């Protein structure tokens, strides 16, 4: 009995994790892309006569639709740049421009002076615990050194490390239910403790 329930739940989970690409409406021309998505966030010249239209939903969305068109405005390809398959294409040694072309506009940038890292992040489909998932690309001297994921949780007070200044304001997520949270100061007047 329980094995059937678990199997059904697993199938539902897999079906729910289908990429955004399977839900994208089919496009045939640049005019269709603009009618469906609006004006692109950026246009990338691919150097071979084709152009890629970027439709990023950062900082709060979790998709970056890339639509490649030829010189005549005919759609050659469309995909979600923030799909798991595409995230796996970020390789060590890539430049910032290469990563930006691959994943689209990033959400935010963090500088870590002691390690010399500059970290760009993107909101992606929340595949884990917490209220959001970030995909991080770590650069040193303008080149990718590694990638990581961050799972964002609602603040849990002392257990989340908030008394030490975390979460920083740029990690805050203004979800509608956040306004119901109350501030519980660990010591009087500390601005970052929730």
C-alpha positions in Angstrom: 0.0 0.0 0.0 2.7 2.5 1.1 4.9 1.6 -1.8 2.1 2.5 -4.3 1.5 5.8 -2.6 5.2 6.6 -2.7 5.4 5.5 -6.3 2.5 7.8 -7.2 4.0 10.7 -5.3 7.3 10.2 -7.0 5.6 10.2 -10.4 3.7 13.4 -9.5 7.0 15.0 -8.4 8.8 14.1 -11.7 5.8 15.4 -13.7 5.9 18.6 -11.7 9.6 19.1 -12.3 9.1 19.2 -16.1 11.2 22.1 -17.5 9.7 25.4 -18.4 10.7 24.6 -22.0 7.9 22.1 -22.3 5.4 24.8 -21.2 6.7 27.5 -23.6 4.3 28.3 -26.4 5.7 27.4 -29.8 7.0 30.5 -31.6 7.7 30.8 -35.3 8.8 34.4 -35.8 10.4 37.3 -33.9 7.0 39.0 -33.9 5.5 36.0 -32.2 8.2 36.2 -29.5 7.5 39.9 -28.9 3.8 39.3 -28.8 4.2 36.5 -26.2 7.1 37.8 -24.1 7.3 41.5 -24.9 10.5 43.4 -25.6 13.6 41.3 -24.8 15.8 42.1 -21.8 18.8 41.9 -24.1 19.7 41.0 -27.7 22.8 38.9 -28.3 24.5 38.9 -31.8 25.8 35.4 -32.3 28.2 36.3 -35.0 26.8 33.9 -37.5 23.8 36.0 -38.7 21.6 34.8 -35.9 20.4 36.8 -32.9 19.3 35.5 -29.5 16.6 37.4 -27.7 16.9 37.1 -23.9 13.7 37.3 -21.7 15.0 37.2 -18.2 12.6 37.3 -15.2 15.4 38.0 -12.6 15.5 39.1 -9.9 12.3 37.5 -8.7 11.4 35.1 -11.4 13.1 31.8 -12.1 13.3 31.6 -15.9 15.4 33.2 -18.7 13.9 32.3 -22.0 16.3 32.5 -24.9 14.9 32.7 -28.4 17.3 32.4 -31.3 16.2 33.9 -34.6 17.8 34.0 -38.1 18.3 37.2 -40.2 14.7 36.9 -41.5 13.3 36.8 -38.0 12.4 33.1 -38.1 12.7 31.3 -34.7 15.4 28.6 -34.9 15.4 27.6 -31.2 13.9 28.5 -27.8 14.9 27.2 -24.4 15.0 28.2 -20.7 18.6 29.2 -19.9 18.0 28.4 -16.2 17.0 24.8 -16.7 19.1 22.2 -14.9 20.5 21.0 -18.2 21.7 24.4 -19.2 23.1 25.2 -15.7 25.4 22.2 -16.2 27.0 24.0 -19.2 28.8 26.5 -16.9 32.4 25.3 -16.9 35.5 26.3 -15.1 37.5 29.0 -16.9 34.5 30.7 -18.6 34.4 34.5 -18.7 31.7 36.7 -17.2 30.4 37.5 -20.7 30.2 33.8 -21.6 28.3 33.0 -18.5 26.0 36.0 -19.0 25.2 34.9 -22.6 24.6 31.3 -21.4 22.4 32.1 -18.4 21.0 35.6 -19.0 20.9 38.5 -16.6 21.9 37.6 -13.1 20.0 38.5 -9.9 22.8 40.0 -7.8 26.5 40.2 -7.2 28.4 39.5 -4.0 32.1 40.4 -3.4 34.2 38.3 -1.0 37.4 40.3 -0.4 39.2 37.6 1.6 38.8 34.9 -0.9 38.9 37.2 -3.9 35.7 35.8 -5.3 32.9 37.6 -7.1 29.7 35.6 -6.9 26.8 36.1 -9.3 23.5 34.4 -8.5 20.2 33.6 -10.3 16.8 32.6 -8.9 16.1 29.1 -10.2 13.3 26.5 -9.7 13.2 25.7 -6.0 14.3 22.1 -6.0 15.1 21.8 -2.3 14.2 22.8 1.1 13.5 26.4 2.0 11.6 29.2 0.2 13.9 29.7 -2.7 16.9 28.3 -4.5 19.8 30.4 -5.9 22.3 29.1 -8.5 25.7 30.8 -7.8 28.7 31.2 -10.2 32.0 32.0 -8.4 34.5 34.1 -10.3 38.2 34.8 -9.5 40.0 37.3 -11.7 37.0 37.3 -14.1 37.0 33.5 -14.7 34.7 30.8 -13.3 36.2 28.7 -10.6 33.1 26.9 -9.4 29.4 26.9 -9.1 27.1 26.2 -6.1 23.5 26.4 -4.9 22.0 28.3 -2.0 18.8 27.3 -0.3 17.1 30.3 1.3 15.1 29.7 4.4 12.7 32.0 6.3 14.8 33.3 9.2 14.7 31.1 12.3 16.3 33.5 14.8 19.4 32.4 16.6 19.5 29.0 14.8 19.8 30.7 11.4 22.8 32.9 12.5 20.7 36.1 12.2 22.2 37.4 15.4 25.5 37.6 13.6 24.2 39.7 10.8 22.6 37.1 8.4 20.5 37.4 6.4 22.0 40.4 4.7 19.5 42.8 3.1 20.3 41.7 -0.5 19.3 38.1 0.3 15.9 39.1 1.6 12.9 37.9 -0.4 9.9 40.2 -0.3 7.4 37.3 -0.5 3.8 38.5 0.4 3.8 36.5 3.7 6.9 38.1 4.9 5.0 41.0 6.4 3.4 38.7 8.9 6.8 37.8 10.4 7.6 39.5 13.7 10.9 40.9 14.9 12.3 39.3 18.0 15.4 41.3 19.0 18.2 39.2 20.5 19.5 42.4 22.1 17.8 45.8 22.0 18.1 47.7 18.8 19.9 45.1 16.7 18.6 45.7 13.2 19.3 42.3 11.6 17.9 39.9 14.1 14.5 38.5 13.2 
